Amino acid sequence: MKENIILTKKGKSVNGTIQLTGSKSECNRALVIGALSGGKVKVENISDAADTVTLMEALNPKSRVSSQHEDSGLKTEDLRLVNIGPAGTAMRFLAAYFTLQPAGRKGGDEEVILTGSERMKQRPIGILVNALREIGADIGYAENEGFPPLRIKGGFEQKTDTISIKGDISSQYVTALLLIASQLPLGLTLQIEGELTSRPYVEMTLAMLQQAGIQHQWDGNSIYITKQDFKETTLYVEPDWSAASYWYAIAALADEAELFLPGLTAYSLQGDSVITEIMANFGITSQFKDGGVHLKKEPKPLARKIFDMKACPDLAQTVIVVCAALGHDATFTGLETLKIKETDRVAALQNELAKIGVKLIEKGQVYKLDCSQKHIPEKVFINTYDDHRMAMAFAPLALIVPEIEVEDYMVVEKSYPAFWEDLEKAGFSFEVKG
């Protein structure tokens, strides 16, 4: 049964120290690298995000089914069923990983069925499947063409060492292929077609592979990785900058804010660390010292009105809600991938912002906020659409709305399980409503 949470905040000042969990993005990559290395690569500061826990279970060859998710209804005789629920990253990374991993009982060539939630079955994966097939992988669809669930038989004879893949759909397709490239007999050259969306995530993948001993060459639109062995090392996962973004949003909506987030560094692999630059436009300073980052609110007029979110789409909801709450008629680009996330995030934003009188107007690939009719009601009910980032992006509204009720509050477990408890540490109050 889904439960809601009622969130309030007395006063508009926020201070405290918040210890964030390990980065989900870094951790998911590190876990796959560790599995591919046969244990040579260890991982420290593992995220407690539900998506990461799901991925860890799936990477365990003794795990038959990720039992915390609903039964898929598929027949599983002579199959290994892996149900990753709503974990999109796990779906893409595992699709590539399992093509290299015979998963049979007693060492046989048993097939894997890789499935997920109903929403996951609506999220396209054909581009990645086609790329894997081109390499030679034995992978197909268990239900509908182009969508999960997938049937995968591990182990194959490589057909080619060069493939092309669209770069403007999802960087996770590119990352999934890069993660397995060094374990292919011929290595792999990826030719990226078009502009590469979320480029920092691909850079993160390559940097982590390099830490694990895998070298690459990136020349123009081509990334080349030869067949190589992993080296023995430990990958330390930095705290999650995506989670940190919600604290920047809270600071932006507060009258006064002084927060300390331990463990975060100025030179991060995570593309979402760009939140420091984005929120500087709202008067939030970031000072890196004492082994972390100190946030402080220094009010000033908005310095920027156009935001390109192509490199950091997971920050889009957060920044859009902050602009709306402050009444800034900002313009946003680079939101193309938002429609194929956990939900159609553009439509979800439009629906929920309307509750405070703000419009998000779509004109081609440009989105404009119209805050001319903005109003602050006594109470707002926020639908979350089974999307963790909707819940966390709208929670800071409690600083300007006397009471907000957030639907299905446990949805945050996907990436930031301690979110509500951390809010309480910073002076927010909440009540769970059945």
Long-range contacts (C-beta under 8 A, 24 or more apart in sequence): 1-434, 2-407, 2-408, 2-410, 3-408, 3-409, 3-410, 3-432, 3-433, 3-434, 4-405, 4-406, 4-407, 4-408, 4-409, 4-432, 4-433, 5-405, 5-406, 5-409, 5-420, 5-430, 5-431, 5-432, 5-433, 6-403, 6-404, 6-405, 6-430, 6-431, 6-433, 7-395, 7-398, 7-403, 7-404, 7-405, 7-406, 7-420, 7-423, 7-428, 7-429, 7-430, 8-398, 8-402, 8-403, 8-404, 8-428, 8-429, 8-430, 9-398, 9-399, 9-427, 9-428, 9-429, 10-427, 10-429, 11-427, 12-253, 12-254, 12-255, 12-256, 12-399, 13-254, 13-255, 13-256, 13-257, 13-427, 14-250, 14-251, 14-254, 14-256, 14-257, 14-258, 14-259, 14-399, 14-426, 14-427, 15-256, 15-257, 15-258, 15-259, 15-426, 15-427, 16-259, 16-260, 16-425, 16-426, 16-427, 17-259, 17-260, 17-261, 17-262, 18-247, 18-259, 18-260, 18-261, 18-422, 18-425, 18-426, 19-239, 19-261, 19-262, 19-263, 20-239, 20-240, 20-243, 20-244, 20-261, 20-262, 20-263, 20-264, 20-416, 21-47, 21-48, 21-49, 21-239, 21-240, 21-243, 21-416, 21-417, 21-418, 22-46, 22-47, 22-48, 22-52, 22-237, 22-238, 22-239, 22-240, 23-47, 23-237, 23-238, 23-239, 23-240, 23-241, 23-242, 23-270, 24-49, 24-51, 24-52, 24-89, 24-240, 24-242, 24-415, 25-89, 25-201, 25-204, 25-240, 25-242, 25-270, 25-272, 26-204, 26-208, 26-235, 26-237, 26-238, 26-269, 26-270, 27-52, 27-237, 28-52, 28-55, 28-89, 28-90, 28-93, 29-93, 29-175, 29-179, 29-204, 29-205, 29-208, 30-208, 30-235, 30-237, 31-55, 31-56, 31-59, 32-59, 32-93, 32-97, 32-179, 33-179, 33-208, 33-209, 33-212, 33-230, 33-235, 34-235, 35-59, 35-97, 36-97, 36-100, 36-179, 36-180, 36-182, 36-183, 36-230, 37-212, 37-230, 38-230, 40-212, 40-230, 40-231, 40-232, 40-233, 41-212, 41-230, 41-231, 41-232, 41-233, 41-234, 41-235, 42-233, 42-234, 42-235, 43-234, 43-235, 43-237, 44-234, 44-235, 44-236, 44-237, 45-236, 45-237, 45-238, 45-239, 46-237, 47-237, 47-240, 48-417, 48-418, 49-240, 49-413, 49-414, 49-415, 49-416, 49-417, 50-85, 50-87, 50-413, 50-414, 50-415, 50-417, 51-86, 51-87, 51-89, 51-90, 51-414, 51-415, 54-84, 54-85, 54-87, 54-90, 55-84, 55-87, 55-89, 55-90, 55-93, 55-94, 58-82, 58-84, 58-90, 58-94, 59-94, 59-97, 61-101, 61-103, 69-116, 69-117, 70-117, 72-113, 72-115, 72-149, 74-113, 74-115, 74-142, 74-149, 76-113, 78-110, 78-111, 79-110, 79-111, 79-112, 79-113, 80-110, 80-111, 80-112, 80-113, 81-112, 81-113, 81-115, 82-112, 82-113, 82-114, 82-115, 83-115, 83-116, 84-114, 84-115, 84-116, 84-120, 85-116, 85-117, 85-120, 86-116, 86-117, 86-119, 86-120, 86-342, 86-386, 86-414, 87-116, 87-120, 87-414, 88-120, 88-123, 88-172, 88-341, 88-342, 89-172, 91-116, 91-120, 91-123, 91-125, 91-148, 92-125, 92-128, 92-170, 92-172, 92-173, 92-175, 92-176, 93-172, 93-175, 93-176, 93-179, 95-125, 95-128, 95-129, 95-132, 95-139, 95-150, 95-152, 95-176, 96-128, 96-132, 96-176, 96-177, 96-179, 96-180, 97-176, 97-179, 97-180, 98-152, 98-154, 99-132, 99-137, 99-138, 99-139, 99-152, 99-154, 99-156, 99-180, 100-154, 100-155, 100-180, 100-183, 100-184, 101-154, 101-155, 102-154, 102-155, 103-154, 109-153, 109-154, 109-155, 111-151, 111-152, 111-153, 112-150, 112-151, 112-152, 112-153, 112-154, 113-142, 113-149, 113-150, 113-151, 113-152, 114-148, 114-149, 114-150, 114-152, 115-142, 115-148, 115-149, 115-150, 116-148, 116-149, 117-386, 119-342, 119-343, 119-386, 120-148, 121-147, 121-148, 121-149, 122-147, 123-147, 123-148, 123-340, 124-340, 125-150, 127-165, 127-166, 127-169, 127-170, 127-173, 128-165, 128-173, 128-176, 128-177, 131-163, 131-165, 131-173, 131-177, 132-177, 134-159, 134-160, 134-163, 135-159, 135-160, 135-163, 135-184, 135-188, 136-160, 158-184, 158-185, 158-186, 160-186, 161-186, 161-187, 161-188, 161-189, 162-188, 162-189, 162-191, 163-188, 163-189, 163-190, 163-191, 164-190, 164-191, 164-192, 164-193, 165-190, 165-191, 165-192, 165-193, 166-192, 166-193, 166-194, 167-192, 167-193, 167-194, 167-195, 167-196, 167-197, 167-221, 168-194, 168-195, 168-196, 168-197, 168-336, 169-197, 169-337, 170-197, 170-198, 170-337, 170-340, 171-196, 171-197, 171-198, 171-199, 171-201, 171-202, 172-201, 174-202, 174-205, 174-223, 175-201, 175-202, 175-205, 178-202, 178-205, 178-206, 178-209, 178-216, 178-223, 178-225, 179-205, 179-209, 181-225, 182-209, 182-214, 182-225, 182-226, 182-227, 182-228, 182-229, 182-230, 183-227, 184-227, 185-227, 186-227, 187-224, 187-225, 187-226, 187-227, 187-228, 188-224, 188-225, 189-222, 189-223, 189-224, 189-225, 190-222, 190-223, 190-224, 191-221, 191-222, 192-221, 192-222, 192-223, 193-221, 195-310, 197-310, 197-311, 197-313, 197-334, 197-336, 197-337, 198-271, 198-310, 198-311, 198-312, 198-313, 198-337, 199-271, 199-311, 200-270, 200-271, 200-272, 200-274, 200-311, 200-312, 201-271, 203-269, 203-271, 204-269, 204-270, 204-271, 207-269, 208-235, 208-269, 211-235, 238-263, 238-264, 238-265, 238-268, 238-269, 238-270, 239-263, 239-264, 240-270, 240-415, 240-416, 241-268, 241-270, 241-272, 241-273, 241-275, 242-270, 242-272, 242-314, 242-315, 242-415, 243-415, 243-416, 243-419, 244-272, 244-275, 244-293, 245-272, 245-275, 245-314, 245-315, 245-318, 246-318, 246-392, 246-393, 246-395, 246-396, 246-416, 246-419, 247-295, 248-275, 248-276, 248-278, 248-279, 248-284, 248-295, 248-318, 249-279, 249-318, 249-319, 249-321, 249-322, 249-393, 249-396, 250-396, 250-399, 250-426, 251-279, 251-284, 251-295, 251-296, 251-297, 252-279, 252-282, 252-283, 252-284, 252-297, 252-322, 252-326, 252-396, 253-322, 253-325, 253-326, 253-396, 253-397, 253-399, 253-400, 254-297, 254-399, 255-297, 256-297, 257-284, 257-295, 257-296, 257-297, 258-294, 258-295, 258-296, 258-297, 259-294, 259-295, 259-296, 259-426, 260-290, 260-292, 260-293, 260-294, 260-295, 261-292, 261-293, 261-295, 262-290, 262-291, 262-292, 263-291, 263-292, 264-288, 264-292, 264-293, 266-293, 271-311, 271-312, 272-312, 272-314, 272-315, 274-311, 274-312, 274-315, 275-312, 275-315, 275-318, 278-307, 278-315, 278-319, 282-322, 282-326, 302-326, 302-328, 302-330, 304-330, 305-329, 305-330, 305-331, 306-330, 306-331, 306-332, 306-333, 307-331, 307-332, 307-333, 308-332, 308-333, 308-334, 309-333, 309-334, 309-335, 310-334, 310-336, 313-337, 313-338, 313-341, 314-389, 316-345, 317-345, 317-349, 317-389, 317-390, 317-393, 318-389, 318-392, 318-393, 320-349, 320-353, 320-360, 320-369, 320-393, 321-349, 321-353, 321-393, 321-394, 321-396, 321-397, 322-396, 323-369, 323-371, 324-353, 324-356, 324-358, 324-360, 324-369, 324-371, 324-374, 325-356, 325-396, 325-397, 325-400, 327-371, 327-374, 328-369, 328-371, 329-368, 329-369, 329-370, 329-371, 329-372, 330-368, 330-369, 331-366, 331-367, 331-368, 331-369, 332-366, 332-367, 332-368, 332-369, 333-365, 333-366, 333-367, 335-365, 335-367, 336-365, 341-387, 341-389, 342-385, 342-386, 342-387, 342-388, 342-389, 342-414, 343-385, 343-386, 343-387, 343-390, 345-387, 345-389, 345-390, 348-383, 348-385, 348-387, 348-390, 351-383, 352-382, 352-383, 352-390, 352-394, 355-380, 355-381, 355-382, 356-380, 356-397, 356-401, 376-400, 376-401, 377-401, 378-402, 378-403, 379-403, 379-404, 379-405, 380-404, 380-405, 381-405, 381-407, 382-406, 382-407, 383-407, 384-408, 384-411, 386-411, 387-411, 388-412, 388-413, 388-414, 388-415, 388-416, 389-415, 391-419, 392-416, 392-419, 395-419, 395-423, 398-428, 405-433
